[in-house]
Amino acid sequence: MAEPLIHAPLPPVDTPDPPSQPQVQVQLDDFWIRLLCIPLFGLAIPRLTGLFGAVQPNQISYWWGSLHFLFVSFAIWHGNRFLLFQQRRHFNWFNFPIRKVMMLLFANIFYTAPLTIFLLWLWYPLSGQAVDWPAIRVATLACVICVVFITHVYETVFLINEREGDQLSLEKWRRTATESELEALKSQIAPHFLFNSLNTLSQLVDQSPQDAKQFIHHLSQMYRYILVQKDRLLVPLDDEWAFCQHYLALLKTRFGDAIEIHSALTQTDKYLIPPMAIQVLLENAFKHNRMGQQEPLPVHVMCSENWLWVENANRPKAIASPSSGTGLKNLSERVQLTLDQPLRIEAGEQVFRVGIPLAPVRS
């Protein structure tokens, strides 16, 4: 029978609060876009809207005009870019959507349109032509439309990057929280095991000093393993099973032929498992089931399709053994956090079996 899953509370875990706002400052590298688009707009819009009028390429004013319109494009793009970046420091779409829209309209009405009209009007006296207001209106409208479109592109890129930043920040928080939980769970392993081992040793000291000496030897080997693996989330299955041999030797010292272990483990060098996982299941089986010299408790340990199973006859004791409540519950939570899969517990009338997921060794 499995240990009850609700016993002594776990120690408090110092888990960081989840991030409520984006934690990553979005940086936008738009150098190549500006290098391409500013000259494109500066050269294309004046020619498509008739701003050059009668000025021809064989006139010097045509080339001065091209430089002038490049400056217009530069001023419009960088001015709106500066305003966009400034307002993003104070407002965002989620907290201030209306204010955000108003600021974008303000940038177009009070910056883009007036600046465009003034700089385009300035072109005509410089070129010696009469002011062509219809051409200015068409060019200004084209600039405003382009600014709205480009601003939308900027905002979309910012939102995508912020989304990625939020996910990265949340993932870091989740990883930190998981590591904190695992550390809290792992901190219980050694004290829990030591408590149970000392209880057994205290009985052997009086009953059989020689057996107690052997018990101490195997116990020291087990604790050496625990100290070596204490900072690892997963260990090789063959190392874990070698560790369990010392544990089974301890049980044989105490119970003799009252226990029967049948192992069918294969390819143990190809899998990883949480440390002390098998030992917890073996301890759980022996602690909560009847066994004796005339009625040995059979326990089977086997692998099947990336799972390790520990199976024992289901013979619940009439009087339950004292339990600190950190065994199966602790293992269940460690397995879930480490391998993102729960234990498989199958409790039948005759057989009780628990499955632990195995992680394949990466070559």
Phi, psi and omega in degrees: 000139182287155173296145175302144184273354179235110180219230180297138180293151176290155176294152181298142180251128179279083183262131180293150177291144178293147180291132179264340179229160178306132183261350184252125176284121185283127175249131184245119178261098183246024185300312185289328176295315179295320181298329180272314191280324181300310176296324181299310180292320182296331180266327186278313187299314179300323182284326179283335182259001176078026180291333180288339178060236182269000181289131183249162181298341180276005178255142180298327180295335178298318181282325172296322178296321178299317177295321179298314182289330172296320177295319178301312180299317179299314182295318180294312183297308185288330176294313178292324177297316179297315180297319179297314181294323180293316182290333177291340177287340185242333183229151171222164185296331186279322183267327184225064184295318182292316180296325179296315179297318180298321180293322178294319176296320179300319181297323180285315186287319187255357176236297187300306184296309180299316181296318180297314180299314182297312184290326177288321176298323181296334181297323187293312175300324179294328181267356180075023179252161173286146182295127179256089185297320176302319178294322178296317180297316180295316181295320179295316178299319178297319179295318180297316179298317178298319180297317179299316181295313183293321177299320177299318178298314178303312182297320179297315179297318178299314182295320178296315180294322178294322177299314178297321178296320178297316181295320178296317180295318180294320179296320177296320179295316180298319179296319178296318179296318179297316179298323178295317179296317180297319179298321179295319180291316181296330181294343180272343189298302185299311179300320180297312181294319180298320180300312180294320181294318180294326176298316178294316182297323180298329178283322183290328182303319180279324187278318185206094181303324180294318176295325178296324178295316177295323179298317180296322179299309181295324180295321179294322177295323178293318181290331174298317179296317181299317181293323180291321187262005189296334182260007182256140178278328180225147179227158177300140182297323180293325175294319180296320181289325175297321176299320181293335177297321175295321179295317179294327176297322176298317180294321178297325178300323184270316190254348178063232183274014181283351178236146178232122180250125177241113183253133176230041181280135178227153177052045183293343179278358183255004184227156174241154184210150175301139183298140178067014182293313182294320180301321179297318180291322176297315179298320179299320181293313184287333185283331190245009180232150178290142175201154180192175181297325180274343181222073181298151178265113178279133177231129181247132177241123185211162175247143178204113174052059177064023175230143172253129183245137171242117187237134179220158175295139183270096180231076183301137176294147178296323177243118184295141177287150176301141182224137175275350175077017182251002186283273184295324179296315178300312181298317180302317181288322178296318180296317180297317182287324185277317186249359178059031175218145178277164169296151171256116182245120181238107183253108176253178181291325184256331187228140173240125182223145180232133179250137177246127177293142179252143176259127179292146177287129179277129181280000000 
